[in-house]
């Protein structure tokens, strides 16, 4: 009889521990705070159970979900006298407040929903080069980023100005993207620029450099970037420009 009771007790303990521990696979768009909120645990408890998320957090990562403190408190409350319920409620309220505070800090200081891989894209550009009396610039652009948010940009475009001839322009160089949150990002690109000028008054092939700051919006798989540009051309001329890039992330 004692052996039977001991076996039943061990089974009950095993089932209880199993029920208290869960496993979660990180999905696209999730943050540390959103996962913690989903399972009703604090961000600090989730980090203690998964120390690696202090260094990295990515889609497909497997997380161990610790026991929900509020659930354990409610279980203990059933075993205690009713007059203690007010104390438990105060503790639960404080825990919820601390959890929300930690969640807000996580959202403010870091975004884990997007990384560089989400900005590997191809699309079209349209805008204006305000120097040399060029009225319109348009073309195609591809970008490839690594997980650490560093990558490269390749832009092939045409400038169409008052000379009624299109000047071909190739821009290539390194880029860095910083996701502010799940839908807003900023990007910086420095490019080597090569222009194949044509038409009357054209100066022939001209090389130079471009600095391109970008503020963009991520809408599902689409990326919409508002780009400024300052370019320097061999010979000393400096000119501004601006264009819009619409691309699809793959």
N, C-alpha and C positions, 0 to 999 in steps of 0.2 A: 504493500500500500504506500509506504514512504517513497519507494522508487517511482511509482506511478505519479505521485504528487510532484516529485522532483522533476520528472520529465515534462509534465504539464507546465510547471513554472518556467522551465528553460524555454519551452516553445512560446509561452506568452511573452517572455522578455525579448526573444528574437523577433517575433512579429511586431512588437512595439518599436524596437530600434529600427526595423526595416521601414515601418510606416513613417517614422520621424525623418528619415533620410531620403532625399529625392535627387534625381539627376536631370539636368537641363542642358540642351544643346542650343547654343547661341544662334539666333536667326538674324537676318539682315535688318538693320534699323534698330536693333535692341541696344540698350546701354546697361551698364552695371546697375544703375538706379532702377531702370524699368524692370529688370529681372528680379531684383530684390522686392520691388513693389508687387510684382505678379504673385510671388509666393508668400508675401506678408512677412518678410524678414527684413532686418535692417541692413544697410549697405556695409556697415562695419562687420556684422556677423558673416555676411556673404564673403567678404574679403578674408576673414579669418579662416573660413572653410576652404578658400581657394586663393592662397597667397600669390599665385602667379599672375592674377589679374592686376596686381599693382604695377606689373611691367608690360603686359600686353593683354589684349582683348580682341578677339576676332570671330568672324562668322564661322560656325562649325565647331567652336571650342566647347568642350564638355565641362559643365560646372556641377559641383556637389552642393545641393541646397540643404542648409542646416535646418534643424527642427525649428518650427515656428514658436517663438517664445510665448506669444499670446495664447496659442493653443495649449501649451504646457501650463500656463498660469490658470487657464480656465479649468483644466483637469484637476489641478491641485485645489482649486476653489471648491469643487464639488465635495472634496474630502474634508473641507474645513467648515467652520461655522459660518452662517449667513452674515453676522455682523461684520465680518472681515471683507465683505464685498466692496465696500467703499474704498478701502486701502488698495485693493487690486485694481479698481477702476482708475484710481489716481496714478498707479504705476503704469497701467496700460496707456493712459493719456500721455504721460511723460515719454514713454517709449515711442509712441506714434509721432510726437513732436520732434524727438531726436532723430527718428528715421526720416521724416520729411526734411529736416535741416541738412542731414547728410546727403539726401537725394539732391537737394538744391545745390549743395557745394559740388557734387559730382557733375551735374549738368553745367555748372558755371565754368569749372576749371578744365573739363575734358569732354570731348565728344568721342564716343566709341561706336557710333552708328555707321560712319563712313571712314574709309581709308583710301590710300592712293589707288588701290585696285579698282575702286568704283569710278575712277575718272579716266580709264582707258577708253577712248572714244574716237569717233570720226564724224565730221560734220561740215557745214558750209559757213562761210564768213561773208559779211556785207557791211560796208561802211564808207569812210572817206579819208583820204590822205590830204591834209590841209596845206601841204607844202608843194611848191612847183606848179601851182594852179591845177592840181589834179582833182577832179571832181568826184570820182567814184572808184572804190576798190572792192573786189569780190574774189572769192576763191574757195578752196577746200582746205581743211585742216585735220590733222590726226595727232593724237596725244597718247603716250604710253607711260603709265606710272607704276612704280613698285609699291609694295606694302608700306614702306616708310615715307610715302608721300612725295618722294623725289621721282622725276621723270624727264621726258623730252617732248618737245613740240616740233612738228614739221608743218609749215604753212606754204602752200603754193597759190599765188593769186595773180590777178591782173589789175593794173591801174589804168583807168580810162579817163583822159583829160581833154583839154580844149584842142589838143593836137589831133584828135579823132583817131588816135592809134593806141593800142593797148601795150603797156609795158609789163613784161613778165617779172614777177618778184618771188624769190624763194627765201624763206626764213626758217632757220633751224637752230635749236639751242636747248639748254636745260631749263626745267621748270620745277616749281615747288607749289603744292596745293595744301591749304589748311582748311579743313571743314570746321566751320563755326558751330553748326548744329546739323540736324539731319536734312536740311533743305538749303542752307546758305553756306557759301564757301568763298575764300579769297585765294588768288593765285598770282604768282610772279614768274615772269619768263624773260630771259635774256637771249637774244638771237643774233646769230651772224646773218646778215642780209645781203643778198646779191640781186641787183636789178639789171634786167636786160632791156635797156631803153631803146625805143624806136621812134620814128616820126621826126618831123622837122624840129630842130632845136634840141633833139635828144643828145645826151652826153655819152652814149655808148654804155658799155657794161660798167656798173658802179657797185662797189662793195661798201659795206658799213656795218653798223650794229644797231639793234633795237632793244628798248626796255619796255615791256608790256605788263602793266598791272591789270588785274582782272577781279571783278566782283561777280559772282555767279549764283545761279539758282538750280538746285537739283529737284526735278519733278519726275519721280519714278526713275525710268532709265534715261530721261532726257536731261541735258545740261545746257543752260542758257547763260552765256558769259557776256558781260559788258566790258569791253576792253579799251583802255587808253593806250597810247603809244607815243614814245619819243624816240626818234631815230637820228642817228648820226651817219653821214655819208662821207666817204673818202674825199678829202678836199676841204672839209671843215663845215659844210652846211648841216644845220640841225633843223628838224621839222617835227611837228606833232601830227597825230592821227587818232582815229577812233573807229571801232567797228564792233559789230555784234557777231557772236559765234553761237550757232545752234548745232548741237551734236547729240549722238546717241551712244550711250555707254554699253560696252560689250564685255 
